[in-house]
């Protein structure tokens, strides 16, 4: 059976990646076994307070950004947002979550597991922040979430302490730069030759997957 590999780049604090998650879930459900997601992380909110000061100070600061997030979420019936998210709860950085997710990826890889457990943890971390206003910049919260999804804390901590998780995240950041990823979320199809960025509708994603499943070979060039 042919399969489509999709590289998914995002920042876990990105509201657009949050509202688009339902489309990723639907692709995985609809094309069961025929779509393989490879989740990668890059920095949009590596320095949250610096970003808000630089890009939102003249527009009302953190309060204005919180209102912007509420406006985005209000357009999508499926998306949830806790009233404290981005108002009372403003994480310092998305990097701790990305590091824990990279550590989880290394554990899954070492165990020969599929990507599903890591994708489930990824979704749980986003849900914890957007739906429950958990500070996902807090390593303790992240490790507790990971434990509930089957990732043993000592194994994750060992990878965080020795630097392996940092090296894995660095590879993600390097790949994002090499593939000219500039926005969250970004999905790369066809070995990076097709890029879909931002708020892309489900039918567009589905059409790309169907086309690649129908014509898996000879897509490199028509020249």
N, C-alpha and C positions, 0 to 999 in steps of 0.2 A: 504494500500500500504506500502511495506517495504521501509525503508529509511536508508541511511548510514550516520553516524555522523563522521565528520572528524575534528580533532583538528589541526589547522594550526598555527605553531609557526614561527615567523620571527621578524626581525628588519626592520623598514621602510626604513633605509638607505642602506640596503643590495642589491647590484646589482643583485645577483642571485635570490632573491625573486622578484625583479622587472621583470626580463626576464621570470620568471616562472608564472607571474600573468595571462598571456594569457591562460595557461593550466587550472588554477583554474576557469577562466571565462568560458572556454569551457566545463568543467565538470558540472558547474552549469547550463549552457544552455542545454547541451545534456541530462542530467539526471534531468530535471526540476521537482522539488518537491521531488526527491528521494535522493538528496544529501544535507546535512545540514553542513555548515562550521561554526566552532567556532574559531574565530580569537583570538590568544593569542600572547603576546609580551614578548620578553626577550632581554637582552642587549648584542649586538655585538659591537655597536657603542655608548655605554653609555658615553664614554670619547673619542671622535673622535681624538683630537690632541694627547692624550696620546697613543692611539692605533697606530697612524701613526708614532709617534716618536719611539715607542717600536718595531714595526714590519716592518717598512718601512724605517727607518733612513739609514740603510746600503745599501738600494737598490735605494736610490734617493729621499726618503721622500715623501711629499705630491704630488709632480709632478709625481713621479713614480707610486703612487697609482692611480692618475687621468688617467694616460696612461693605467694602468691595467684595469680600469673600461671601458675605451673606447674600449680596445681590446675585453673585454667580450661582450659588447653590439654589436660590429661589427659582431659577429657570428650569430646574430639573426635578421632576416629581419624585424620582427614586432616591435622590441624594439627601442625606441627613447632615445636620450641623448642630452641635451643642451650642447653646447661647454663650458659654464661656470660652469657646474655641476662638482664638485670635483676639479675645478681649481680656479676660482674666488670665487665661493660659496662653503664654507666648513662649515657646521653646527658644533656647539660645541658638540651637543649631540642629540641622537634620543629620549631621555627620555621625552622631552616636547611633542613630537608627540604621544608617547605611552600614556602619561597621558591624553591628550585630547581625544584620542580614547577610553581609559578606561572610561572617564567621559561620552562620547557619548554612550557607551555600557550601563552604569548605567541608563541614561535617557531613552534609548530604552526599557530597562527591566522594568523600572517603568511605562512606557506607554503601556506595553504589546505588543510592536512592535516586528516584526520579525528582524532577523539579517541583512536584506538587506540594510537598511539605514547606518548602521555602516560599512558594507563591502564597500559600495559606497564611504563613507568618507575616509576609509582606502586607497582605490585606488586613490582617488583624491589627497590625501596628497603625495603619492608616485609619482604620475604624476606631481604634482607641482614642486617637486624637480628634478626628472630626465628629464622631458620634458621642464620645464620652469625655471629651476635654482632658484626656490624660497627657501629661507632659512627656512626650516621646523623645525629648532631649535628655531624659533621666535614665541612666544605664540600669538602675534597679528596676524601674518599670519595664524596660525593654527585656531584661533577662527573665523577669517573671512571666511576661507574655510568651517568650520563647519556650520556657519550661512547660507552659500549658499546651504548647503545640509540639511537644515531644523532643525538644532540644535540651539536652542535659546542660545545666549551668556550668559545671566544671570544664566541660569540653569547650564551650564558647569562651569562657574566661581565659582558658589557656591560649586560645588563638588570638584573643585581644591583647593579652600580656606579652606574648612573644613577637607580635608585630605581623603575624600572618594575615590577619583580617585587614590590617592597614595596607599591606602589599596587594591584597585582592582588590580592595577599593581603589587603590592607585591605578591598577590595570583598567578598571571600569572608567576612571576619569581620562586615562590616556586613550582608550578606545573611543570614548565620546568625542574627544578632540580630533582624533584621526578621521572619524566619520562625520565630522562637522555637525554634531548634534548641538543645537543652540536653545532648544525649548523643551519643556516638560508638559505632557509626555511626548515622546517621539518613538515611532515604530519603524524599524528597518526590515524590509522584505527582500527576497531575491539576492541574498548575499550582499546587502547594502546598496543595491542599485535602485531600490524604490524606498522613498522616505515619506512617511505621513506624520505630520506634526500638529499638536494642539487638539482642538475640539473637532475631531473628525467623526462623522456620522457612522453608525454601524454598517449601513448598506455599502458605504465606500470600502470599509475594512473587509466586509464579506466578499465584495466583488474582486478585490485584490487576491484574496485567498483562493477563491474559486478559479480564477484565471491561472494562478500558479499551480494549482492541482491538476488542471486540464493540460497545461503545457509546461511541465517541469524542466524540460530540456530545451536548449537552443534559445534561451532568453537573454543571452549576454549581449548580442548585437545583431541588428538587421543589415549592417554594412556589408 
